[in-house]
Structure formats: C-alpha cells, structure tokens
Amino acid sequence: MTRTIVESASKTAIIGFDQPFCVIGERINPTGRKKLAAELEAGDFSTVESDAVAQVACGATVLDVNAGVVYNSNPNPNETEPPLMTKMIELVQGLVDVPLCIDSSVPAALEAGLNAAHGRPLVNSVTGEEERLEFVLPLIKKFNVPVVAISNDDTGISEDPDVRFAVAKKIVERAADFGIPAHDIVVDPLVMPIGAMATAGQQVFTLVRRLRDELGVNTTCGASNISFGLPNRHGINNAFLPMAASAGMTSAIMNPCALPVGPKAIAEKRAAVEAAGITLPEGLDDETFLTLFNLGSTQARPGKEMEAIRAANFLLNNDPSGADWIRFNRPVGAAGADAPARRSSGGRRRRA
C-alpha cells in the first residue's frame, strides 16, 4: 500500500489508501482574507495562533501554512515572503504538534520554510510547468520531503481529465529521475466547480481511481472548489468528500472548523426566536441558547465536513470498530475528549 509519511517533531501523519482520510487545515492562508493579510503586514499573528489551535482541535491532522501576503509597503514577495514564512512556521509549530504543509509559489519561501520546519513537512506544491519542476524537485530531493503535485502545466489547467492525468504522470516520472519515489508524490487532480462543469464530480472520481490504480499515488484537492459559487456549499462538500474518499482520494486541503457565531448574529437569532412566540428562560447564556436551537456555537467546533469524513472512515473500514466515530460524537467536555496539543519550539529535525 502507498503511504506518504509527514512528520512534525513529535507526531506522524500517514496519508494512505488504508489510512483514515487526512485533513490538511487550510485556514492559515491570507489569500482572500484581507483582515489576516493586514494583520500579518503589521506583525500581528493573533489570527494565525487562534486558527492553528482551532483547526487541530477540530480534527486537522496536518496544517497548511501560506505566507502569500503582498505588502502595501513592499509588493515584492521574493523579499517579504521568505522571512514571513519562517516566522509563521516557527510560531505554528510552537503551538501545535501536528505536521505542517509549506505552501508557497515563491521558491525562496519554500526553502525558508523547509529550513525552519521540524520533522518531515509536506510541500505545496510542484506543477508540470518546466520552471517549477526544475526548481522544486531538487529541493524535494535535498530535504527528503513529500510534495503535492498539481495537474497543470505550461498550457494551463485543462478541462480534459485525460490531459490532467498525463500531467500528473509526467510529474511522477520526472520526480523518479531525481530519485523521488511515487509514495512521496500526492497528486492534486484539480477539482473543477460543479456549478460551471456538470461532470466535475464524475471527472475527479474517475481521475482519482486512475491515479491510484495506474500511478500508485496518494491524492488531495482543495475540497471547497467543487461547490464554488453555489448556495449551501457545505451540503455539496459534505456529499463530495465521502464520495471522493470512496473513489480512493486520501486527503483534502480544507477548513475543518465550523466558524463561531458572533454576538451580532446571536442577538439576531434571539430576536427571531422571541418573534416566533418562544419565551426564553431568564439568564439563558449564549452557548446554551445556540445549543438548544441547534444554531452553532460561540466557539470554533468541527464542521459538518468533518462529520462526513469521519463517517466515511468508518464505512470504508479505516476506523476499525468505530472508535474515532464514537469519540467524535461524545458531548463536548466529556472525559477523554480531544484537546488541542501544545508544545515547545524545540524538537528533532528532519530525517536525512
């Protein structure tokens, strides 16, 4: 069985056909998050800290770290991103003990992240573009780490799944030329939005089966791409993830958390309940109110996608006896419930 080993200083995550689905937390990424981008440029890492801890508490087994901020003060990412990546990697691995995924399109930032990371991180990513292959693959070999391979090349992203398979095969073969084994390649076959392409789901399921059977590689994707632009995106994601897992997909880059309900939304929900003629008990606290009406939580908690993934693990026999499913459904605060792990910044380095 193909197994991709990703490590922190103290913990190992295994991506594999016979393993529970690997959740790679996507939240530490300023792309499309103006508030986080502004915080990072100002040297404020409070959101990074809270996102790191919350994602692990909600079930992420690997954390993606992306430092792709275009500073207003200096728009050159080749200068600003490497030191920022180093800072973010050091900060995150000082808070949580899960392995990391170093995510950047800037070559120097990837190398800076690899130098800062403990254990054996995953690199995100290499593509079939010649320039990218020529830089990233030697770096993967040098640091002996696994890499996400995205199925696009110098011609762009093809809508033809056969072309995307051919690009993935090219990357696997070029990696072999550098002495990088197929088990250290995690292919992203590129999930298209189903709102724009009705066959997008069927395409990716077929692609994942081919990648598993013909190339023997693990796979991943940006899970929310499938529902882009559609209403009730969580509903689509919840169906897509178990179907992808049953087709052979072994990981996804995604948000494991249901975001907390804020004070303004709580006030609106209380008003709506009272307008419906329901009298609330005096002194009812916000968390109890939300729980009673199944309206969420004041704290980050596992999202519905995590529920779907854990159910799929159980049904695919990657959760023998259903122990993880039972633990996941234990009431919050019950004895033995998982808690976010914290650790010091020390620890063993990558294996040579």
Phi, psi and omega in degrees: 000137178288127178228127176257120184263123177237133187227148164258194177294333187226358186222145179244134172246132180247123173261120184194162182296329182257019183245157172303148180304129183271121179261117179258108185294130189259356195290335183276073185204118183281356180299121180075006180240087186300322181296315180294319179300317179294320178299315183295319178296330179274000180079020180259116184250020184295321179291321176302315180298311183292322178294322179298309183294317182296318182295320177293318178299330182272357172119004177294136178258346174219147177244125173281134178237117181238127182249029187281066177259131172265104183293140172294326183282337179205102185280008182266101183294338178296336178265321188270328188286321181302311179293328178292319178299316179301314181298316183293318178299312181298320181294311184295317182284350170278345182258322184229158185253010179282156176296160183245158174241115184272116193242111179197151171261359181263115184306316182294330178289322175300314182293321178298318178296319179295323178291330182273335188282143172272157174075224184226084183286162171270142178254134180234095023191177168242149175240183176275004177291135187302315181299320181291317178300317184291334177267312191287317185299318175298327178293320178297316179295317182300316183267356180053058182231159176278163185219145171278129180249114183266132190278054169227158182225202184295343178272355180101202181261119180273144173279350181274116182297333178293323177293317180295324175296317181297322178294317178299317179297320178300316181295316180298318180291319178294323177298320179299326178298333178268003182082020179264120184286158181299331181289349175261011175249123176247109188274132169260105184284359179072104179273123178272152177294129181290338177292336179259337182221108187298335182266009186303316180295312180299321179301310186291325178296318178295318179298316181299318178298317179295317180298322178289311188283323186264326181252343178067034183249155170283164185224158177212177177193165166276099194302322186284351179302326185300328186256008185306130175082005184249156174288158179048058183299325181298323179299317178291314180301320182297327177280320184296314187298311177296325178294319178295318179298319181289336175281347178120359177294139188246354178199167174207146173267117192199170175266115181279353189255142163274124186292146182294152177274126183275170183304319181296315180294324179296316180299319179294320181292321177298316181297321180293321179296315181293325178294336178278003177090014179265124179269122181274144177300144179295134177080012180294118183285162187299316183296317179295320178301311181296321180294317181301322184255012178052049185251010181112209185209158174282350180245153173297137179215164181304135179280173180298330177299323179293323176298316180296319180294316182291326174295318179297319177304315181296312184292332180268009179064029172259012172223072185305133180070359177072023183298319181291322178298317179295316179296321180297327183266007175290142178302146179303132179089357179292155181302134178086357180297146182294147176228152179298135182270141176238151181207164177281171184278356179280174176146173184286153183269182178300151173287144178288000000 
